[in-house]
Amino acid sequence: MKYTKYPELKAELKVLAKEIRQLKYKRDHWWEFGNDQSEFMWKASRKGWLFRHRHIAYCLLRGRSYEEIERYCREAPDFKIIEKIRADHYVPEVVHSCAQGSL
């Protein structure tokens, strides 16, 4: 099993990705669900926006630079939201007491 440094954030990304896939299916087959196609389009775009910001925060927490994450993006993300997500999920490195003496 692979160790994940930020398991809660990764789990949130997986749930969002699943919801986006379901909404895109419903958007493409809207007549089966009896709703208007625009409702599914709006929900899918909103979830995609949330996923993008959480994904950028997750990658930044893992040590990537923003340029490595999004190279060819036309629209810049909202960095205030990304910083809030990073602050909510940041876990500082634990330094053991025996290692502090050698610093």
C-alpha positions as CSV (number, residue, x, y, z in Angstrom):
1,M,0.0,0.0,0.0
2,K,1.3,3.4,-0.9
3,Y,1.7,6.0,1.8
4,T,-0.2,9.3,1.1
5,K,0.9,12.4,3.0
6,Y,-2.5,14.1,2.7
7,P,-5.1,11.2,2.7
8,E,-8.1,13.4,3.5
9,L,-7.4,15.8,0.6
10,K,-6.8,12.9,-1.7
11,A,-10.1,11.3,-0.6
12,E,-11.9,14.5,-1.3
13,L,-10.4,14.7,-4.8
14,K,-11.5,11.1,-5.5
15,V,-15.1,11.9,-4.4
16,L,-15.2,15.0,-6.5
17,A,-13.8,13.2,-9.6
18,K,-16.5,10.6,-9.2
19,E,-19.3,13.2,-8.9
20,I,-18.0,15.0,-11.9
21,R,-18.0,11.8,-14.0
22,Q,-21.6,11.1,-12.9
23,L,-22.7,14.7,-13.7
24,K,-21.1,14.6,-17.2
25,Y,-22.9,11.3,-17.9
26,K,-26.1,12.9,-16.8
27,R,-25.4,15.9,-18.9
28,D,-24.8,13.8,-22.0
29,H,-28.0,11.6,-21.3
30,W,-30.2,14.3,-19.8
31,W,-33.4,13.1,-21.4
32,E,-33.1,9.8,-19.3
33,F,-33.2,11.8,-16.1
34,G,-36.0,14.2,-16.9
35,N,-34.1,17.4,-16.0
36,D,-32.8,20.2,-18.1
37,Q,-29.3,19.7,-19.5
38,S,-28.2,23.2,-18.3
39,E,-28.6,22.1,-14.6
40,F,-26.1,19.2,-15.1
41,M,-23.7,21.5,-17.0
42,W,-23.7,24.1,-14.3
43,K,-23.2,21.5,-11.5
44,A,-20.4,19.8,-13.5
45,S,-18.6,23.1,-14.1
46,R,-18.9,24.1,-10.4
47,K,-17.5,20.7,-9.2
48,G,-14.7,21.0,-11.8
49,W,-13.8,24.4,-10.4
50,L,-13.6,23.0,-6.9
51,F,-11.6,20.0,-8.1
52,R,-9.1,22.3,-9.9
53,H,-8.4,24.4,-6.8
54,R,-8.2,21.3,-4.5
55,H,-5.9,19.6,-6.9
56,I,-3.5,22.6,-7.1
57,A,-3.4,22.8,-3.3
58,Y,-2.7,19.0,-3.1
59,C,0.1,19.2,-5.5
60,L,1.6,22.3,-3.9
61,L,1.5,20.6,-0.5
62,R,3.4,17.7,-2.0
63,G,6.2,20.0,-3.2
64,R,5.4,20.8,-6.8
65,S,5.6,24.3,-8.2
66,Y,2.6,26.0,-9.8
67,E,4.3,26.0,-13.2
68,E,4.7,22.2,-13.0
69,I,1.0,21.8,-12.2
70,E,-0.6,24.1,-14.8
71,R,1.6,25.1,-17.7
72,Y,-0.9,26.2,-20.3
73,C,-3.8,27.6,-18.3
74,R,-5.7,30.6,-19.7
75,E,-7.3,31.6,-16.5
76,A,-5.4,31.9,-13.2
77,P,-7.0,30.2,-10.2
78,D,-8.0,32.0,-7.0
79,F,-4.9,31.7,-4.9
80,K,-6.8,32.8,-1.7
81,I,-8.9,29.7,-1.9
82,I,-5.8,27.5,-2.6
83,E,-4.0,29.0,0.5
84,K,-7.1,28.3,2.6
85,I,-7.2,24.7,1.5
86,R,-3.5,24.3,2.1
87,A,-3.8,25.8,5.6
88,D,-6.7,23.5,6.4
89,H,-4.7,20.4,5.4
90,Y,-1.1,21.3,6.3
91,V,0.5,19.0,8.8
92,P,3.9,20.3,10.0
93,E,6.9,18.0,10.1
94,V,7.4,16.4,13.5
95,V,10.9,16.8,14.8
96,H,11.8,14.3,17.5
97,S,13.3,15.5,20.7
98,C,16.5,13.5,20.2
99,A,17.0,15.2,16.8
100,Q,16.6,18.7,18.1
101,G,19.9,18.6,20.0
102,S,21.8,17.9,16.8
103,L,20.4,21.0,15.0
